[in-house]
Amino acid sequence: MSTPTRKQRIERRPDKFGERRRQLAKSALLTLAERGYANTSLRDIANNSDFTHGVLHYYFADKNELIIFGVLEYKAECVTRYDAATEGATSTEDLTARFAEAMATTLTDDASMHRLWYDMRAQGYFDAGFRPAVGEIESGLEAMIWRVVSRYCELDGAVPAITPPIAYALFDGLFQQALFRLHNGDDTAPQSLAAQVATVMESMLT
């Protein structure tokens, strides 16, 4: 057996730097999600976490890099939750119920994180540095929604009456409206969202 090269040995090492960045980002996002992008600095994040300003600056060049990294990580995980929730659906009714419940649950449980995502997306209109990450996240969310729509049509034996961008716009719009209502004190927002999701699902077939 040949001796591993230096490059191979390095590649086999645990990604300690990347793991540390993920830990820092996860902690920092809690502060960012509560205060908002414009109202939070790296020093604010340090003051509200167990990490010093110097440590944060070592792993992230600035606040923008931190929020981009953190939201990308969070949204990648969020997409897998929807896939897991709808996996194994045996009928259109079952799939609709699972998908609607998943959206209502994440609306309630992760409201602050979703608010931070929409904050970051809005920043992309003014700061070009955010646009590649926003585009990547949106592509992932659109693909996730289309997997649900495609599975729904497969179970029904029909074809979609809409395109992937339209499907994403519909569900994202409903979700964003529900998030605003929830933050405005409307406790019925999750239930209303679930009902709206069911209605939209039924209208997507030709």
N, C-alpha and C positions, 0 to 999 in steps of 0.2 A: 504494500500500500504506500502510495507516495505521500510525502510530507506536505501538509497544507501550506500554501503560499501566505505571505504577509497579508495580501489583500483578502484572501479567503478567511483568515483568522479575524480580521477586522469586521468583515461582513457578518460573521457569526456572533459577534459581541452583542449583548442587549443594547437596544437603542436608548441609552440612559438619558441622553440630551433630549431626544424626542419625547420620552416619557415624562421628563421633568417639565417640558413645555406644556404638555397636556395637563399635568397637575396644576401648574400655575394658571393656565387659561381657564380651567374649570372653576377654580377659586375666584379668579378675577371676574368672570362672567356674572357671578352672583351680584357683585357690586354694580357692574355695568347695567345689568338687567333692571336693577331697582332704581338707579339714578338716571340712566339714559346716557347716550354717547356724549352729547354736548356738555353735560354737567359733571363729567368724570374725567380725572387725569390719572396718570400712572401713580402719582403720589397719593391720590385719594384711594386708589385700589390697594396700595401698600398699607395705608392706614387702617383699612377695613379687612385686612387679611393677616396671615402669619408670615408674610414675606416682606422683605425690605424693598425700598424703591430701587436700590442697587441691584438686587437679585432679579427683579422684574426687567430692569433695563439690560441685564446681561443676556437674558433669553429672548427678549423682544426689543426691536429697535425703537418702537414707539407704541402708542395706544392703538393706532390703526392696525399694525401688524398683529397685536394681541387679539383684538376683537375679530379680525378676519380669520385667524387661526382657530379661535375658540368657536365661533359660529359655524365654520366649516365642519369642525369635529362634531358639534352638537347636531347639526342638520343631517349629517351622514348617519348618525345613530338613530335619529328620528325616523328616517326613511325605512330603516330595517324594522322598526316597530310596526309600521303599517303593513309591511309585507308579512310579518309574523302574525298580525291580527287577522288578516284575511286569508292566510294559508289554510287550506283544508275546507273552505266553504263548499257546501254541497248543492246549493241552489242560489238563485238570484236574491231571494229573500234573506237567506243566511248571510250571503256576502254583504248585502246592504246593511243588515243589522250590525255586522262586525265592523264594517268601515265607519258607519255612523257613530258607533260607540267609541271607536278609536279616536275619531276626531273630537268628540265631546270630552273624552277623558284627557287628551293632551291639552285641550283648550283650558281646562281647569287646573291640571297638575303642573303645566309648564307655561302658564300665561306670561310670566315675566320674560322667559327666554324667547317666546314668540314675539313679544313686543320689541325685544332687542333686535331680532332679525329684521323686523319691519323698519326699525330705526336705521339699521345698517343699510338696508336696501334704499331708503330715502337718501342717505348720505351719498350713494352712488350717483345721484343726479348732479351733485356739486363737486365730488372728489373722484377723479378718474381712478385713483388707487383702489377703490372698492369694487369697481366694475367687473374685473375678471372673476373675483370670488362670488359676487352676486350672480353673475351669469352661470357659474358652475353650480351654485346651489339651486337656482331656478331650473336648470336643466335636469338636475337630479329629482327635484320635486315633481316636475312635469312627467318624467319617466315613471315615477312611482304611481302617480295618479292614472297614467295610461295603462299600467299593469292591472290596476283595479278595474278600470273600464273594460279592458280587453277580456279579463276573466269573467266579468258580468255578462258580456255579450256571448262569450263562449258557452256559459251555462244556459243562456237563453236560446242559443242557436241562431242568433241574429248578428247583424253587423252594426258598428257604431254609426250614429247619425251626425257625429261631431268629430273634430280633429283633436289631436293631443293638445295644441295650444289653447283651444277653446275649452276643453275639459279642465285644464289647469286653471284657466282664468275664472271659470265658474266656481270651482271649489275653493280656490284661494280667496276669491272675493267674498264668498259666504263666510269663510273662516275669519278673515280680517274684520268684517263687520261684527261678527259675534265677539271677537276679542275686544273691540272697542266698547260694545255694549256691556261686556263683563267688567271691564275696568271702569265703566261709568255706573256700576252698581246694579246691573241687571242680572240677578241670580238665575233667571230662566234662560240665559243665553246658551248654555250647553244643550239643554233640551230642545230649544228652538233650532239650533244648528243641526242636531241629529235628524230632526223632522225635515229640515230643508234638504239635507243630503239625500234622504230617501226619495224625496220628490224629484230631485235632479236626476238621480240614478234611473228612475222610471222613464224619464223623458229622453234618454240618450240613444234609444234604438230606432231603427228605421222600420 
